[in-house]
Amino acid sequence: MVEQTFSPPADSVLWNKDFLIGAATAAYQIEGAIHEDGRLPSIWDTFSATPGKTLAGDTGEVACDHYHRWEQDVELLASLNVGAYRLSISWPRVMTLDGQPNQKGIAFYRKLLKALRAKGLQTYVTLYHWDLPQHLEDKGGWVNRDTAYKFAEYADMISRELKGLVDAWATLNEPWCSAMHGYGTGHHAPGKQDVVFATQAMHHLLLGHGLAVKHLRANDPSAQVGIVANVGRGTSTDSSAIGQRAAWLFELQHNNWVLDPLLKKSYPSALWELWPGAEPTILNGDMDIIGAPLDFLGINYYFRTNVVSDGKHGYTEVDLEGVERTQMGWEVYPDGLRHLLVGFHRDYPNLPPIYITENGMATDDAVVDGEVHDEQRISFLNRHLEAVNQAVKAGVDVRGYFIWSLMDNFEWAFGYERRFGIIHVDYATQKRTLKRSAKLVTQFLAERSAKN
């Protein structure tokens, strides 16, 4: 591949010093230390330790050993010249079995957040990035309404403990994945496979979000409060009405299933045509709680999905040939991000400011002579950032962009084979090596700082 540069056009929003550029991680994917300082088991500990659930049987037991190497990682992060760091808190690390604060676990995050602040980095903190305490899953997990209340209690506690150290709280990361992959397809922890479980889990995830918002605003009023949704672009090679409806249904279940309750206080009625009999139990007042006003909406985007009608009420995914793909097998389709952002701006009059909270790609990176040349990633970032720039020019209020991910890490069911980081991690030695993408982003941000 031709050597890439990182050079946003002169009129790009990226040159605006107020447009936030950051990097992101998640607790279970980098921390390790799953048995230390009173941390309780999580559903991902259980799932990844179950034979056949993750590639090569990989687990998050050690991961990037960030729990012990966080000071080094903060120095590396600060050296990139980024303005913010998005991280998550491990619920099982900070709360005891009887719901009390685990001060040893909380102390880790307090030290980390203070160090980030000392480096001038803004802190974007996600409360739930999929690591549900196993003892709550044993009682039904997100299918059990009580878990929403337990999540609110956790949000109340941790926002009191970390008040003043967080610039922006996100309640949930990608509730679609938690609900569908966790309870519908079984691809993620806890590995359940029932669409009725998935729709009920989604409702309780969103209810937990709404309940948490109230506590976050009360306990830490200077912080922004939002949620992070993963979105997908759906298209069809079938130009007929049936084919286009298939694409519409894909986006309905992938995007509107989450965004409509948050921004319209209702679920799309066509969902129950797609999944007959799977309507969740909704109590009076639930939708008002879920639809609490947001300060920001986090958007995670990775790829496009091509679909055709299944001849019934749904669709079937059909891979396109001859398209660029990542190590994950996902199609590289930057215009999908622009298209979705412009569509959300059109369809939701109350759409809050948006941050792209995850965007990036996996490549099979290796260190050669001390260097990592990840040219496809550099090209990927260039094109997706230009898609964001086009959306901003079309009137969408996008205020920042977080690269996924700061460093290679535990990629859930795909273990350690798939590398998303702009920093390479040698898992045998835990040595960190800046990839060429990281060096180019660092250089650009230094140029931007000098220009401003």
C-alpha positions as CSV (number, residue, x, y, z in Angstrom):
1,M,0.0,0.0,0.0
2,V,1.1,3.5,-0.8
3,E,2.4,5.4,2.3
4,Q,-0.4,7.5,3.6
5,T,-0.3,11.0,5.1
6,F,-2.7,12.6,7.6
7,S,-3.7,15.9,6.1
8,P,-7.3,17.2,6.6
9,P,-8.2,19.9,4.0
10,A,-7.6,23.5,4.9
11,D,-11.3,24.2,5.4
12,S,-11.9,21.1,7.6
13,V,-13.5,21.5,11.0
14,L,-10.6,19.4,12.3
15,W,-8.4,22.5,12.2
16,N,-10.8,24.2,14.7
17,K,-9.1,23.9,18.1
18,D,-12.5,23.6,19.7
19,F,-13.2,20.4,17.7
20,L,-12.2,17.7,20.2
21,I,-9.9,14.9,19.1
22,G,-9.5,12.1,21.5
23,A,-8.8,8.4,21.9
24,A,-10.9,5.7,23.6
25,T,-10.7,2.4,25.5
26,A,-12.9,0.3,27.8
27,A,-12.2,-1.2,31.2
28,Y,-12.5,-4.9,30.5
29,Q,-10.6,-4.6,27.3
30,I,-7.4,-3.2,28.8
31,E,-7.3,-3.4,32.6
32,G,-6.7,-7.0,33.5
33,A,-6.3,-7.6,37.2
34,I,-9.7,-9.2,37.4
35,H,-9.1,-10.8,40.8
36,E,-7.4,-7.8,42.5
37,D,-8.5,-5.3,45.2
38,G,-12.0,-6.8,45.7
39,R,-13.1,-6.8,42.1
40,L,-16.1,-9.1,41.6
41,P,-16.6,-11.5,38.6
42,S,-18.3,-10.0,35.6
43,I,-20.3,-11.7,32.8
44,W,-17.3,-11.3,30.5
45,D,-15.0,-13.2,33.0
46,T,-17.6,-16.0,32.9
47,F,-18.2,-15.9,29.1
48,S,-14.6,-15.7,28.0
49,A,-13.6,-18.6,30.4
50,T,-16.2,-20.8,28.8
51,P,-14.7,-23.0,26.1
52,G,-15.6,-22.0,22.5
53,K,-16.9,-18.5,23.3
54,T,-13.8,-16.5,22.4
55,L,-11.2,-16.8,19.7
56,A,-8.3,-19.0,20.9
57,G,-10.0,-19.0,24.4
58,D,-8.6,-15.6,25.1
59,T,-9.8,-13.8,28.3
60,G,-9.5,-10.3,29.8
61,E,-7.6,-11.7,32.8
62,V,-4.4,-9.8,31.9
63,A,-5.3,-7.8,28.8
64,C,-3.0,-4.8,28.5
65,D,-2.3,-4.8,32.3
66,H,-3.5,-1.2,32.4
67,Y,-4.5,-1.6,36.0
68,H,-0.8,-1.8,36.9
69,R,0.6,0.3,34.0
70,W,-1.9,3.2,33.9
71,E,0.8,5.8,34.7
72,Q,2.8,4.8,31.6
73,D,-0.4,4.7,29.6
74,V,-1.4,8.3,30.7
75,E,2.1,9.5,29.7
76,L,1.7,7.9,26.3
77,L,-1.8,9.3,25.8
78,A,-0.6,12.8,26.7
79,S,2.3,12.5,24.2
80,L,-0.2,12.2,21.4
81,N,-1.5,15.8,21.9
82,V,-5.1,14.6,22.0
83,G,-7.5,16.7,24.0
84,A,-9.6,14.0,25.6
85,Y,-9.7,10.4,26.8
86,R,-12.8,8.2,26.8
87,L,-12.6,5.4,29.3
88,S,-15.1,3.2,31.1
89,I,-15.5,2.2,34.8
90,S,-15.7,-1.4,35.7
91,W,-18.9,-1.8,37.7
92,P,-17.6,-5.0,39.4
93,R,-14.4,-3.2,40.5
94,V,-16.1,-0.4,42.3
95,M,-19.1,-2.0,44.1
96,T,-19.3,-4.8,46.6
97,L,-21.7,-7.7,46.5
98,D,-24.0,-5.9,48.9
99,G,-24.0,-2.7,46.9
100,Q,-21.5,-0.7,48.9
101,P,-18.5,1.3,47.5
102,N,-15.3,-0.7,47.0
103,Q,-12.9,2.0,47.9
104,K,-9.8,0.2,46.6
105,G,-11.4,0.0,43.1
106,I,-12.6,3.5,43.3
107,A,-9.2,4.7,44.3
108,F,-7.8,3.4,41.0
109,Y,-10.2,5.5,38.9
110,R,-9.7,8.5,41.2
111,K,-5.9,8.4,40.7
112,L,-6.3,7.8,36.9
113,L,-8.8,10.7,36.5
114,K,-6.6,13.1,38.5
115,A,-3.6,12.2,36.4
116,L,-5.5,12.8,33.2
117,R,-6.7,16.2,34.5
118,A,-3.1,17.1,35.4
119,K,-2.1,16.4,31.8
120,G,-4.9,18.8,30.6
121,L,-7.0,16.0,29.1
122,Q,-10.8,16.1,29.2
123,T,-12.3,13.0,30.7
124,Y,-15.3,11.2,29.0
125,V,-16.4,8.4,31.3
126,T,-18.7,5.5,30.4
127,L,-20.5,3.8,33.3
128,Y,-21.3,0.6,31.5
129,H,-19.2,-0.9,28.8
130,W,-20.6,-4.4,29.0
131,D,-19.0,-5.8,32.1
132,L,-22.2,-6.5,34.2
133,P,-21.4,-8.0,37.6
134,Q,-22.0,-11.8,37.4
135,H,-24.2,-11.9,40.5
136,L,-26.7,-9.6,38.8
137,E,-26.7,-11.8,35.7
138,D,-27.4,-14.8,38.0
139,K,-30.7,-13.0,38.9
140,G,-31.6,-12.5,35.2
141,G,-29.3,-9.7,34.2
142,W,-30.8,-7.0,32.0
143,V,-33.9,-9.2,31.3
144,N,-34.7,-8.5,35.0
145,R,-36.1,-5.1,35.6
146,D,-34.3,-4.9,39.0
147,T,-31.0,-4.6,37.1
148,A,-32.1,-1.1,35.9
149,Y,-32.5,-0.1,39.5
150,K,-29.2,-1.6,40.5
151,F,-27.5,0.4,37.7
152,A,-29.1,3.6,39.0
153,E,-27.7,2.8,42.4
154,Y,-24.2,2.3,40.9
155,A,-24.5,5.6,38.9
156,D,-25.5,7.4,42.1
157,M,-22.6,6.0,44.1
158,I,-19.8,6.4,41.6
159,S,-20.9,10.0,40.5
160,R,-20.7,11.0,44.2
161,E,-17.3,9.4,44.6
162,L,-15.8,10.9,41.4
163,K,-17.6,14.3,41.4
164,G,-15.5,17.0,39.8
165,L,-13.1,14.7,38.0
166,V,-15.3,13.9,35.0
167,D,-16.1,16.3,32.1
168,A,-18.8,14.1,30.5
169,W,-20.6,11.0,31.8
170,A,-22.0,8.4,29.3
171,T,-24.4,6.0,31.0
172,L,-24.2,3.1,28.5
173,N,-22.0,2.1,25.7
174,E,-23.8,0.5,22.7
175,P,-27.0,-0.8,24.3
176,W,-27.8,-2.4,20.9
177,C,-24.8,-4.8,21.4
178,S,-25.6,-5.5,25.0
179,A,-29.2,-6.4,24.2
180,M,-28.9,-8.1,20.8
181,H,-25.5,-9.8,21.0
182,G,-25.8,-10.5,24.7
183,Y,-29.3,-11.8,24.8
184,G,-30.4,-12.2,21.2
185,T,-27.7,-13.8,19.1
186,G,-25.5,-15.0,22.0
187,H,-22.3,-13.7,20.4
188,H,-21.4,-11.7,23.5
189,A,-21.8,-12.3,27.2
190,P,-23.9,-13.6,28.8
191,G,-24.6,-15.6,25.6
192,K,-28.4,-15.9,25.6
193,Q,-30.2,-16.5,22.3
194,D,-33.8,-15.2,22.4
195,V,-35.1,-12.1,20.7
196,V,-37.7,-11.7,23.5
197,F,-34.9,-11.5,26.0
198,A,-33.1,-9.0,23.7
199,T,-36.1,-6.6,23.5
200,Q,-36.7,-6.8,27.2
201,A,-33.0,-6.3,28.0
202,M,-33.0,-3.2,25.7
203,H,-35.9,-1.7,27.6
204,H,-34.2,-2.2,30.9
205,L,-30.9,-0.9,29.7
206,L,-32.6,2.3,28.5
207,L,-34.6,2.5,31.7
208,G,-31.4,2.2,33.7
209,H,-29.9,4.9,31.5
210,G,-32.8,7.3,32.3
211,L,-32.8,6.5,36.0
212,A,-29.0,7.1,36.1
213,V,-29.3,10.5,34.3
214,K,-31.2,11.9,37.2
215,H,-28.4,10.9,39.7
216,L,-25.6,12.1,37.5
217,R,-27.2,15.5,37.1
218,A,-27.8,15.8,40.8
219,N,-24.5,14.6,42.0
220,D,-22.1,16.1,39.4
221,P,-23.9,19.2,38.0
222,S,-20.8,20.6,36.2
223,A,-20.5,17.4,34.0
224,Q,-22.2,16.7,30.7
225,V,-24.5,13.7,30.6
226,G,-25.2,11.5,27.6
227,I,-25.3,8.0,26.2
228,V,-23.3,6.2,23.4
229,A,-25.1,4.3,20.6
230,N,-23.6,2.2,17.8
231,V,-25.2,2.9,14.5
232,G,-25.1,1.1,11.2
233,R,-25.8,2.1,7.6
234,G,-28.0,-0.4,5.8
235,T,-28.3,-0.5,2.0
236,S,-29.6,-3.0,-0.6
237,T,-28.6,-3.9,-4.1
238,D,-32.3,-4.6,-4.7
239,S,-33.7,-1.3,-5.9
240,S,-37.3,-2.6,-5.6
241,A,-39.7,-1.4,-2.9
242,I,-39.2,-4.7,-1.1
243,G,-35.4,-4.4,-1.3
244,Q,-35.4,-0.8,0.0
245,R,-37.8,-1.8,2.8
246,A,-35.3,-4.4,3.8
247,A,-32.6,-1.8,4.1
248,W,-35.0,0.5,6.0
249,L,-35.8,-2.4,8.5
250,F,-32.1,-3.0,9.0
251,E,-31.5,0.6,10.1
252,L,-34.8,0.6,12.1
253,Q,-33.6,-2.2,14.3
254,H,-30.0,-1.1,14.4
255,N,-30.5,2.7,14.9
256,N,-34.1,3.6,15.7
257,W,-34.6,0.9,18.2
258,V,-32.2,2.9,20.5
259,L,-32.6,6.5,19.3
260,D,-36.4,6.6,19.1
261,P,-37.0,5.9,22.8
262,L,-34.3,8.3,23.7
263,L,-35.4,11.2,21.4
264,K,-39.1,10.4,20.7
265,K,-40.1,8.5,23.9
266,S,-41.4,5.6,21.9
267,Y,-40.3,2.4,20.1
268,P,-40.8,2.1,16.3
269,S,-44.0,0.2,15.8
270,A,-42.5,-1.7,12.8
271,L,-40.1,-3.4,15.2
272,W,-42.9,-5.7,16.2
273,E,-43.6,-6.6,12.6
274,L,-39.9,-7.6,12.4
275,W,-40.1,-9.5,15.8
276,P,-43.7,-10.5,16.3
277,G,-44.5,-11.1,19.9
278,A,-41.3,-9.7,21.2
279,E,-42.7,-6.4,22.6
280,P,-41.2,-5.7,26.0
281,T,-43.1,-5.1,29.2
282,I,-43.3,-1.3,29.7
283,L,-44.6,0.3,32.8
284,N,-46.3,3.7,33.1
285,G,-43.8,6.5,33.1
286,D,-40.9,4.4,31.7
287,M,-40.7,6.2,28.4
288,D,-40.6,9.6,30.1
289,I,-37.7,8.4,32.2
290,I,-35.9,7.0,29.1
291,G,-36.5,10.2,27.2
292,A,-34.8,12.5,29.7
293,P,-33.0,15.3,27.9
294,L,-29.4,14.7,26.9
295,D,-26.4,17.0,26.8
296,F,-24.8,14.9,24.1
297,L,-25.2,11.8,22.0
298,G,-22.2,9.6,21.4
299,I,-22.2,7.9,18.0
300,N,-20.1,4.8,17.3
301,Y,-19.8,3.9,13.6
302,Y,-17.8,1.2,11.8
303,F,-19.3,-0.2,8.6
304,R,-22.2,-0.7,6.2
305,T,-24.4,-3.8,5.9
306,N,-25.9,-4.8,2.6
307,V,-29.3,-6.6,2.9
308,V,-32.1,-8.1,0.8
309,S,-35.6,-9.1,1.8
310,D,-36.0,-12.5,3.4
311,G,-39.3,-12.9,1.6
312,K,-41.2,-12.5,4.9
313,H,-41.1,-9.6,7.3
314,G,-37.4,-9.1,7.6
315,Y,-34.1,-9.1,5.7
316,T,-31.0,-11.2,5.0
317,E,-27.4,-9.9,5.0
318,V,-25.6,-10.4,1.7
319,D,-21.9,-9.4,1.4
320,L,-20.9,-7.2,-1.4
321,E,-17.9,-8.4,-3.5
322,G,-14.9,-6.3,-4.4
323,V,-15.2,-3.8,-1.5
324,E,-12.4,-2.8,0.9
325,R,-12.7,-4.7,4.2
326,T,-10.9,-4.6,7.6
327,Q,-9.4,-7.4,9.6
328,M,-12.9,-7.8,11.1
329,G,-14.4,-8.4,7.7
330,W,-16.3,-5.2,7.9
331,E,-16.7,-3.0,4.8
332,V,-14.9,0.3,4.9
333,Y,-17.7,2.8,4.0
334,P,-17.0,6.3,5.2
335,D,-20.0,7.9,3.4
336,G,-22.3,5.8,5.7
337,L,-21.2,7.9,8.6
338,R,-22.0,11.2,6.8
339,H,-25.4,9.8,5.6
340,L,-26.5,8.7,9.0
341,L,-25.4,11.9,10.8
342,V,-27.3,14.0,8.2
343,G,-30.3,11.7,8.6
344,F,-30.4,11.9,12.4
345,H,-30.2,15.7,12.1
346,R,-33.2,15.7,9.8
347,D,-35.3,13.1,11.7
348,Y,-34.8,14.2,15.3
349,P,-35.5,17.9,15.9
350,N,-34.3,17.6,19.5
351,L,-31.0,15.9,18.5
352,P,-28.3,17.0,21.1
353,P,-24.7,17.8,20.1
354,I,-22.9,14.7,18.8
355,Y,-19.5,13.2,19.5
356,I,-18.2,10.4,17.4
357,T,-17.2,8.3,20.4
358,E,-15.8,5.4,18.4
359,N,-14.5,5.0,14.9
360,G,-11.5,3.0,13.8
361,M,-10.5,-0.3,12.3
362,A,-8.7,-3.6,13.0
363,T,-5.6,-4.5,11.0
364,D,-3.1,-7.4,11.4
365,D,-0.3,-5.1,12.7
366,A,3.2,-6.2,13.5
367,V,6.3,-4.4,14.7
368,V,9.1,-4.5,12.1
369,D,12.4,-2.9,13.0
370,G,10.7,-1.0,15.7
371,E,8.0,0.5,13.5
372,V,4.3,-0.3,12.7
373,H,3.2,0.9,9.3
374,D,-0.6,0.8,9.5
375,E,-1.4,2.5,6.2
376,Q,-4.9,1.2,5.8
377,R,-5.8,2.7,9.2
378,I,-4.4,6.1,8.3
379,S,-6.4,6.1,5.1
380,F,-9.5,4.9,7.1
381,L,-9.2,7.8,9.6
382,N,-8.6,10.4,6.8
383,R,-11.8,9.3,5.0
384,H,-14.0,9.0,8.0
385,L,-12.9,12.4,9.4
386,E,-13.7,13.9,6.0
387,A,-17.2,12.3,6.3
388,V,-17.6,14.0,9.6
389,N,-16.4,17.3,8.1
390,Q,-19.1,17.0,5.4
391,A,-21.8,16.3,8.0
392,V,-20.8,19.4,9.9
393,K,-20.9,21.5,6.7
394,A,-24.4,20.1,6.2
395,G,-25.5,21.5,9.5
396,V,-24.9,18.6,11.9
397,D,-23.6,19.7,15.3
398,V,-20.6,17.3,15.7
399,R,-18.2,18.5,18.4
400,G,-15.6,15.8,18.6
401,Y,-14.1,12.5,17.4
402,F,-12.6,9.7,19.4
403,I,-10.3,7.2,17.7
404,W,-11.0,3.5,18.6
405,S,-8.7,2.6,20.1
406,L,-5.9,4.1,22.0
407,M,-4.1,0.7,22.1
408,D,-4.6,-2.9,20.9
409,N,-6.7,-4.7,23.4
410,F,-9.1,-7.6,24.1
411,E,-11.5,-7.5,21.2
412,W,-14.4,-9.3,23.0
413,A,-15.3,-12.6,21.2
414,F,-12.3,-12.1,18.9
415,G,-9.7,-12.1,21.7
416,Y,-6.3,-10.6,20.9
417,E,-6.0,-11.4,17.2
418,R,-7.8,-8.2,16.0
419,R,-5.8,-5.0,16.6
420,F,-7.7,-1.7,16.7
421,G,-5.1,0.4,18.5
422,I,-3.0,3.3,17.2
423,I,-0.6,2.0,19.8
424,H,0.7,-1.6,19.3
425,V,0.7,-3.8,22.4
426,D,3.0,-6.9,22.6
427,Y,0.9,-9.0,24.9
428,A,3.9,-11.2,25.9
429,T,6.0,-8.3,27.1
430,Q,3.3,-5.5,27.4
431,K,5.6,-3.2,25.4
432,R,3.8,-0.3,23.8
433,T,4.8,0.9,20.4
434,L,3.3,4.0,18.6
435,K,2.0,3.0,15.2
436,R,2.5,5.3,12.3
437,S,-1.1,6.4,12.6
438,A,-0.4,7.6,16.2
439,K,2.6,9.6,15.1
440,L,0.7,11.3,12.2
441,V,-2.2,12.2,14.5
442,T,0.3,13.6,17.0
443,Q,2.0,15.6,14.3
444,F,-1.3,17.0,13.0
445,L,-2.5,18.1,16.5
446,A,0.8,19.8,17.1
447,E,0.4,21.7,13.9
448,R,-3.1,22.6,14.8
449,S,-2.0,23.9,18.2
450,A,0.7,26.0,16.6
451,K,-1.7,27.4,14.0
452,N,-4.3,28.4,16.7
